Amino acid sequence: MKLTCKRDGLLTACQLVAAAVPARTTKEVLSSIKAVARDDALTLIAFDTEVGIRYELRGVTVQRAGSAIVPITPLTQILKESNDEEVAIDSGSEGSRVKAGTSRFELPTRPVDEFPDIPAFEDNGRYHEVAAGVLRALVRRTAFAADRKDSGGRFALKGVLWEAEGRVARLVATDTKRLAVCEGPANVYGPGETGQTSHLVPPKAIALLERNLLDDGGLVRVALRANDARFQTDRAMIYTTLVQGRFPPYRNIVEQARKSATVRIPLPVEGFLTAVRQAAIVTDEESKRVDLKFQAGRVTLEARGAETGSSEVELALPDYDGPAVSIAFDPAYLIEYLRALEGEPAVTLELAGKDNPALFRCGESYTYVVMPLAG
């Protein structure tokens, strides 16, 4: 394999696929990437046996087609430290020679056949298409709520539930203390599924997919199978096995919170986010709590730490003229949600008392249910 390409393009490609390279592995070849040069393109492949990516870098001058195993970390460092516009790579059975300007590097290699294959995207079955910009918003508005500790139990929570039906794609995530549901337009193709199937996409695959959503107007094809999922963008194909297990009955949780709500409070996104962040300044590991006291025309946010002091922040709510009501939350659960609402002017908070789940609603497509703190 011998080629010449733009340094910045190759650096971007390496950074995109590096997220699929395992931090630790018993199979040494997986710490590297597979590079395949053909025609005018270089395809980079990374795989940890559960999550993998195949990324195509175009506009490459290929002098000799072929493939090689290249260690990703030193290659990325070489590209980062170079100021040259182009880089040349010549790989053979003894290693890879990288030339950047007047600098020369020799990197070790391994037999190409040691690297496992990634299944290809198959569009002859059921799949759906979503605009990349829409999909990025769906991911950002849900993935943060997934369980990060893999706490187990009778439900599978470490993953994002992915559904597609009619002309809608829906992503759902929860850690039992909060639940995020967001949906957007999609075109669904192929025969319908039989039975209830939970497509739980692992966090690593979700993060890898988000990094590769570079063109808002581009279409992403999504194929959900019984045990795996595949995502095809303009330049990348991402493969992942699915998290096994049952997901909680999220529709029941949302419907119960909606039906029990007796108070509805319009909130400005930016103003409310600022107020929560200010109030949370004095919270610590022992006091992850902000108390919200709503009354006509305003909300007061209060927090206190045993050794960090106290805070009182007031936010005007000119559109609220309802009854006085109080509720307390972990501020992190509010901040992460409000940050995901980039570009949205307002949300509605629906309450059914200080001890019942609170429901935040942004239009008809985004719902967030969060448990309050007792006391």
N, C-alpha and C positions, 0 to 999 in steps of 0.2 A: 504494500500500500504506500503510495507516494502522492502528496498533494500540497497545494498552496491555498491559503484562505485568509480572509480578513481576521486580524487578531481579536478585535472587539466582538465580532460575531461568534467566534469560537469560544471566547470567554463566557459570553451570555449562555451559549448552549451548554457548556460544562457546568455552569452554576445552576441551570435549570434541572439537569439530570442528576446532579450531585445529591439532591434531596432523597433520591431513592437508593443511594449507596448505604449499606448498613454500617453503623458506627463500630460494631463488633460482629464478627462472624467466624465460624469454624471452617468455612470454605473460602480460602484466601483469594481465589479469583474474583469473588464478589466485591472485594474492596477496590477493584478496578472497574473500568467501563470497557465495553466492546465498541470499537469504531469500525464502521464499514464504509468504504469509499467506492462510489459507483457513479458513472455518468458525470453530472455536475453537482453532486450532493454528497455530504458526509452524514451518516446516521450514527448517533451516539446512543448506546443502550446501557441502562443500569437496572439492576434487579437484586432484590434481597430474598427471593423465592416467594414472597407474599405480595409485594408491591414492586412494580417495574415500569419503566418508561422507555419508549423509543422515540428519539427526537431527530428531525431531519434539518440539517443546516444546508441551505441552498447557495448557489453562486460560488461553488468551490471548483478550483482548477485541479482536476484529477489527472496526474501523469501516469499512475499505475493503479488500477483498481485492485481491491483486496480488503482484508480485514485484519485487525490487530487488537490485542488486549493492552490497554494503556492505564497506568496508575493515575487516578483522577486528581489526587491531592497535589502532587508535584506539578502536573500539567497545568492545573488551575493557578498555582502560585507563579509559574513561569509567565503565563499570560497576564496576570495581574501586574507583575513587576516590569514587564516590557512596555516600552513606549513606541515600538515599531508598528507600522500599519499592517504588515503582513507577517504571517508565520508559515513555515514550511515543516512538514512532517514526513519522514521516510521510515516506514516500519518494515521489519523483516523478522526472521526467526530468532535473531540474536537480540532484538530490542528495537526501540523507537528512537530515532534521532530527530530532535526538535531544533529548528533554527529560527531565531528571531533577531534580525539585524546582524550584528557581529557576534552575538551570543550563540553558543552551541550547548546542547544538553543531550545526554543519552539516558534513556529510561528503560528499566527492565520490562520484560514481557512474559507472557505465559501462553501455552497452547490455546488457540482460539476455540477448539472443540470442548474445552473445559467449561466454557460459559454457557449457562442454560438458556434455552429459547424462551421468548415471551409470546404467549398466544396472540394471534393477529385479531384485529377487529373484524367481526363478521356482520355484515348488514343484510344477510338473507333471512334473519329472524326478526324478533320484536326489538325495536329500539326507538328512541325519541331524540329530537333535535331541540336545542335551547340556544338562544343567542348568548355569546360569551359574557356580555355585560350583565345580562339578566342572571346568568348562572353565578357570576361573581357576587352579586348582591345576595342571592339565595344562600351561598356558602357563608358569607360574612355575617349574615343575620341569624345563623343557626349554629354553626360549628362551635362557637364559644361556649355554648350551653351543654355540650357533651361531657360525659363523665371523664375526668382526667386521671382518676385514681384506680379505675377498673375495680370498683368495690364489689362486684359480683352480685349475688342475690338471685332472685328468681327471674329477673329481667336482664337483658343485655343492653347496657347503657353506653359502653365505650365505642361509639360510632354514631354516624348520622344516618337516620332512616331516609331512604330515597324512594319516592313513589312517583309514578306517572300514569295518569288516567285522563281520558278525554283529550282536552287541549291544555292540560296543566301538569307541570312538574312541581313536586312538593318535597321539601326537606324538613326534617324534624330532629331535634336533639334535646336531651334532658339528662340531668344528673340527680333527679328526684326532688331537688330543691327549686328547680326552675325548668321551664319547658318553652322552647322556641319553635314556632311553626311558620314557615314562609313558603309561598307558592308564586309561580310565575308562568307566563305563557310558554307552551311547548307544542311541537307537532309530534304525534305518536304514530308510529308505523308498525305494521305486522299484526299477527293474531294476538288476542287478549290472553292474559294469564289465567290459569285455572287454580282455584284455591287461594288461600291467604299466604302470601310470601313476604317475608320481611327482608328487604335489601338493606343491610346495615354496612355502610362503607366505613372502613377504619380511618382514624384521624390522619395517619400518615398519607394515605391516598388522597384525602380531601385537601390537605395542605399542598401536596404535589400538584393536584389539579388546579388549585387557585393560582399557583405560581405560573402556570402555563396558559392562563386566560389573558392573553396579551392584546387581542384585538376585540374591542367591545362588539363590533358588528359581525364578527365571525360566528359561524354556527358550530356547535359542539354536538357530536353524536354520542349518545349514551346507550349502551346495551347492558341491561341488568339480567344476569343469569341466576340460576339456583344457588351457585356457590361462588360466583365471581362477578365482577363488573368491568367494563371496558369503556374508555372515553377517548374519542378521536377529535382532536382539534386540527387546525390547518397544518400544523407541523409536528404534532406530538400524538402518540398513542400511549395511554396510561392503562395499565392492567393492575387489578387488585383482587385478592381473595376477599370474601365477605366475613364480617363478624357473625358468628353463629349464636343463635338464641332468639328469644322473643322480646319484642319491644313493648313497652307499656301501652295501654289503651289510651293514646293521647287525645283522641277525639272526645272521649268521655270526660277527660280532665278539663279540656277547653270548654266544653258545653256546660259542665257544672259550674265553672267559674263565671261564665257568661250569664247563665240563668239566675244565679244567686246575687248578682251585682245589684245594688240599690243606689249607689252613688257614682256619678260619672264626672270626671274632672279633666278638662282640657289643659294640656301642659305644653309650653314651648320647649322644643328639644334642646337648643343651645343654652337657653337660660336655665333650664332645669339641670342639665349636665354640669354647668358651672357651679350651681348652688350645691349639688351633691358632692362634687369634688372639694369645694371649699369646706363644707361641713365635715367631710371625712378626714381632713388634715390631722385632727387630734386623735383619730382612732388608732388602736394598736392591735396586737395579736389577741389580746384578752377582751377587747371591746370593739369588735367589728359590727358596729351598729350605728345607724342614723335614724332618729325619730322624726317623723313628718307629722306636722299638725296643720291640717287644712281648715280654713274658714273662709267665708265669703271674701273674695278679692285678694287672698294671699295664702302662702304656705310658709311655715317656719320649720327649718331643719335644725335639729340639735344633736350634738354628739359629745361624748365625754370619755376620757381615758384616765385611769387611776394615776398615772404619772405623766400624762401628756397634755393635760388641761381640758378645756371645753370649747365648744363652738356654738354659735347661734347665727344662722343665715336666713334671711327673709327674701322671698321672691314674690313679686306681684303677680296675681292671676286675675286680671280684669274680666275674664270670661267665665269665672266661676262664682256663682251666687248660691251655692247649695249649703247644706248643713255642715257644722263642724264635725270633723272626723280625724282620728289619729291612727297611725300605723307605723311600724318600724321595719327596716330592711337592712340586710348586709349591703353596704354601699357598693361593693364590687359588683354585685348582681345588677345594680342599676347602671353603673358606669359602663360596663361592658355592653349592655343593651343599648344605651343611648349613643355610644360611639358607633355602633353598627347602623345607626339611623342617619348616617351622613347624607345631607341634602334634603332631609325631611324637615319641614317647619314645625310640626306639632304631632303629638300623640294624645290618646285619651286613656286615662287611668280609670278602671272600673273596680269599685270596691264593694265588699259585702261585710264589712266589719274588720276590726284589727286582727282577728285570729283566723280569717279565711284567706285562701289564695287570692292574690290580686292579679288583675288582667290588664295588660297594656295592649292597646290596639292601634295599629298604624294602617289606616285604610281597611280594606277587606282582605288583603293578602298577607299581612304580617301580624301574628299574635304572640304575645309573650306572657306566660303565667309564672309568677314567682311567689314562693312561700314567705309570709312575713315572719318576723322574730317575735317570740312570745314575750309577754310582760309589758 
